[in-house]
Amino acid sequence: MTKHVVTLAHYYTQPEIQHMADKVGDSLELSLYAKEAKADIIVFAGVRFMAETAKILNPQATVILPNAGSTCSLVTQTDIKALKNWRESYPDHIHVSYINSSAEHKALSDWIVTSRNVDDIIAHLYAEGKKVIFSPDRNMGGYLNYQYHYDMPLWSAVCEVHDKFNETALNEAFVAINGEKYLIAHPESPLPVLKKADYVGSTSGMLNWIKQFNGNQQAVIFVATEDGILYNMGLARPELDLRQAPIYAGCQCNSCPYMKMNTIEAVKLAQQGQGEPIDYLSATQMDAARLPIERMLKFSERYYA
């Protein structure tokens, strides 16, 4: 009997990897797709926490990560024992965790959020009179505190890619452009960068902003996120001058090394059932991690329907 294989790829993977996928998207899109995939084998061309999420939502499936080294700095910078102690120090708070976190991290959470729905979910919790702690992304949490005047205690980890964007380099780049310019940014970027942005949002949100842009066609649009999405933006609007935001003077070269570990050969082997299976999560751990993910998915399905 032929097994049903579904290949998922994040926007930050190489274009040739995206061409091999059944679905290309950001964390929320791929989480929803993985839940409905009903696949025997799920190949997740992304990073480990994404493949873990797919396994948690599809425990019956074999979920394969093409490269075992594909991790995330938000995971490696978080000590789970310290996180548990931090959470327990706020017993009357709701623990909201960004989806860019390990299965162990998710199991210690009350809600999981993505960069697309984090604003709405936290606003919902505050509207209900809840107090919130936020992990693991310090930059995202700091922006939410700044933007909405929250007082959420924050865990201190960052995305090593987005954290490289800086205000000084942006100011220099802006000064060098005589004409109209814009900045769109992912909320994992540092607060000084986000304060300068014309739009702050998820990867899909930024892509949609580009698709719907109806301003000056000669304007320069700087994009403060991983360089993979520039490919999709260029396909959607080839006439626009799209540039990755610099990380220091003259440099527009900011890639996630973990996403780029997904090579054509590795994905092909994974599609054949080889590679790193996500088979180390216990049923108890997956059950605990599934609760806050399902809470997020149900909210999103209702809120964005």
C-alpha positions in Angstrom: 0.0 0.0 0.0 1.4 3.4 -1.0 1.9 5.8 1.9 0.5 9.3 1.8 3.5 11.7 2.0 3.0 15.4 2.6 5.9 17.8 2.4 5.7 21.1 4.2 8.1 24.0 3.7 8.6 27.3 5.5 9.0 30.5 3.6 12.6 30.8 4.9 13.8 27.7 3.0 15.5 27.9 -0.4 13.2 28.4 -3.4 14.1 24.9 -4.8 12.9 23.4 -1.5 9.6 25.3 -1.6 9.1 23.9 -5.1 9.2 20.4 -3.6 6.5 21.1 -1.0 2.8 20.4 -1.0 2.3 23.5 1.2 4.5 26.6 1.8 3.7 28.9 4.6 4.4 30.4 8.0 4.0 28.7 11.4 0.2 29.1 11.7 -0.5 28.1 8.1 1.7 25.0 8.3 0.3 24.1 11.8 -3.3 24.2 10.4 -2.3 22.3 7.3 -0.5 19.6 9.3 -3.5 19.1 11.5 -5.7 18.4 8.5 -3.1 16.5 6.4 -4.0 13.0 7.5 -0.7 11.9 6.1 1.3 8.7 6.8 4.6 10.6 6.5 5.0 14.4 7.0 8.3 15.8 5.8 8.8 19.2 7.5 11.4 21.3 5.7 11.8 23.9 8.4 13.3 23.6 11.9 12.8 21.1 14.7 10.2 22.9 16.7 8.0 23.0 13.6 8.4 19.2 13.0 7.6 18.6 16.7 4.4 20.6 16.3 3.4 18.6 13.3 4.0 15.4 15.3 2.0 16.6 18.3 -0.9 17.4 16.0 -0.5 14.1 14.1 0.8 11.5 16.6 -0.2 8.7 14.2 2.1 10.0 11.4 5.8 9.6 10.9 7.2 13.1 10.9 10.6 13.5 9.5 13.0 16.5 9.8 15.3 16.5 6.8 18.3 17.7 8.8 18.7 16.8 12.5 20.7 20.0 13.1 17.8 22.3 12.1 17.1 24.0 15.4 16.3 27.6 16.5 18.1 30.0 18.8 14.9 30.6 20.7 15.0 26.9 21.7 18.8 26.7 22.4 18.7 29.8 24.6 16.0 28.5 26.8 16.9 26.2 29.7 13.7 24.2 30.4 14.4 23.8 34.2 14.9 27.6 34.5 11.8 28.2 32.4 9.8 26.0 34.7 11.0 27.9 37.8 10.3 31.2 36.1 6.7 30.1 35.3 6.2 28.9 38.8 7.2 32.3 40.2 4.1 33.8 38.5 1.4 31.3 39.8 -1.5 33.8 39.0 -0.4 34.5 35.4 -1.3 32.8 32.1 1.8 31.5 30.4 1.7 32.5 26.7 4.5 31.0 24.6 5.5 31.7 21.0 5.2 28.7 18.7 9.0 29.0 18.1 9.7 26.8 21.1 10.4 23.2 21.9 7.8 20.6 22.7 9.0 20.7 26.4 8.4 24.4 26.4 5.0 24.1 24.9 4.0 21.5 27.6 4.7 24.2 30.2 2.4 26.7 28.5 -1.2 27.7 28.7 -1.5 29.2 25.2 0.7 28.9 22.1 0.7 31.9 19.7 2.2 32.7 16.4 3.4 36.1 15.1 0.1 36.3 13.2 -2.3 35.8 16.1 -0.2 36.9 19.2 -1.8 40.4 19.3 -5.3 39.1 19.2 -4.8 36.3 21.7 -3.1 38.4 24.3 -5.7 41.2 23.8 -8.3 38.5 24.4 -6.7 37.4 27.6 -6.3 40.9 28.9 -9.9 41.7 28.1 -10.8 38.7 30.3 -8.9 40.3 33.1 -6.0 37.8 33.0 -2.4 38.5 33.8 0.2 37.2 31.3 3.8 36.1 31.2 5.3 35.8 27.7 8.1 33.5 26.4 10.5 32.9 24.8 11.0 35.9 22.4 12.1 39.0 24.4 11.9 41.2 21.3 8.3 40.2 20.4 7.2 40.5 24.0 8.9 43.9 24.4 7.1 45.2 21.3 3.7 44.0 22.6 4.4 45.7 26.0 5.4 48.9 24.1 2.6 48.9 21.6 -0.3 48.0 23.9 1.1 49.2 27.3 1.1 45.7 28.8 3.2 44.8 31.7 4.0 41.2 30.8 7.1 39.7 32.4 9.3 38.4 29.6 11.6 35.5 29.1 14.9 36.5 27.6 15.7 34.7 24.4 16.0 36.1 20.8 16.0 34.9 17.2 19.6 35.2 16.3 18.6 36.3 12.7 16.1 39.0 13.5 18.1 40.3 16.5 20.9 41.4 14.1 18.7 44.1 12.5 19.7 47.5 14.1 18.6 51.1 14.1 22.0 52.5 13.1 22.3 50.5 10.0 18.7 51.3 9.0 19.3 55.0 9.5 22.3 54.9 7.3 20.4 53.0 4.6 17.5 55.4 4.8 19.8 58.4 4.4 21.3 56.9 1.3 17.9 56.7 -0.4 16.8 60.1 -1.8 13.3 59.0 -2.7 10.4 57.4 -0.9 11.2 54.4 1.4 9.3 52.0 3.6 10.2 49.5 6.3 8.3 46.3 7.1 9.5 44.2 10.0 8.9 40.9 11.8 8.1 41.3 15.5 11.1 39.2 16.4 13.2 42.3 15.5 14.6 44.6 18.2 12.2 47.4 19.5 14.2 50.3 17.9 13.8 48.7 14.5 10.1 48.0 15.1 9.4 51.6 16.1 10.7 52.7 12.7 8.5 50.2 10.7 5.6 51.2 8.6 4.2 47.7 9.2 5.0 45.0 11.8 3.6 41.5 11.3 4.1 37.9 10.6 5.9 36.5 7.6 2.6 35.9 5.8 1.4 39.4 6.9 4.5 41.0 5.4 4.0 39.1 2.2 0.4 40.2 2.0 1.5 43.8 2.7 3.7 43.6 -0.4 1.0 42.0 -2.5 -1.4 44.8 -1.6 1.1 47.7 -1.8 -0.3 50.5 -4.0 2.1 53.2 -3.2 5.0 54.7 -5.2 6.3 52.0 -7.5 9.8 53.7 -7.4 9.9 53.5 -3.6 12.5 51.3 -1.8 10.9 48.8 0.5 13.2 47.4 3.2 12.2 44.1 4.8 13.5 43.2 8.3 13.2 39.4 8.3 15.0 36.3 7.1 16.0 36.7 3.4 14.0 33.6 2.2 10.7 35.6 2.0 12.3 38.0 -0.5 11.9 35.3 -3.1 8.1 35.0 -2.5 7.8 38.7 -2.4 9.7 39.1 -5.7 7.4 36.5 -7.3 4.3 38.4 -6.2 5.6 41.9 -7.1 8.6 41.7 -9.4 8.3 45.4 -10.2 9.0 46.6 -6.7 12.4 47.5 -5.3 12.6 45.1 -2.4 15.7 44.9 -0.2 16.5 43.1 3.0 17.1 45.5 5.8 20.8 45.8 6.6 22.3 44.3 9.8 25.3 46.7 9.5 26.5 49.2 7.0 26.5 47.8 3.5 25.3 44.3 4.5 22.0 42.9 3.3 22.7 39.2 3.9 20.8 37.8 6.9 19.8 34.2 6.6 18.8 31.5 9.1 21.5 28.9 9.0 19.1 26.3 10.3 16.5 26.8 7.6 19.2 26.5 5.0 20.1 23.1 6.3 17.1 21.8 4.3 18.8 20.7 1.1 17.3 19.1 -2.0 19.0 15.8 -1.2 17.9 15.8 2.4 14.3 16.5 1.5 14.3 13.8 -1.2 15.6 11.3 1.3 13.0 12.3 3.9 10.3 11.9 1.3 11.5 8.3 0.9 11.2 7.8 4.7 14.8 8.5 5.6 16.1 11.3 7.8 15.4 12.3 11.4 12.0 11.0 12.7 10.4 12.9 15.5 9.9 9.8 17.6 11.4 10.8 20.9 8.3 12.6 22.3 6.3 10.6 24.8 2.5 10.4 24.7 2.3 12.3 28.0 4.5 15.1 26.7 2.6 15.4 23.4 -0.7 15.5 25.2 0.5 18.3 27.5 1.9 20.3 24.5 -1.2 19.7 22.4 -3.5 21.5 24.8 -2.1 25.0 24.3 -1.7 24.4 20.6 -5.3 23.3 20.2 -6.4 26.3 22.2 -4.6 28.6 19.8 -5.9 26.7 16.7 -9.5 26.8 17.9 -9.2 30.6 18.6 -7.7 31.2 15.2 -10.3 29.1 13.3 -13.0 31.1 15.1 -11.4 34.5 15.0 -10.2 34.4 11.4 -13.1 32.5 9.9 
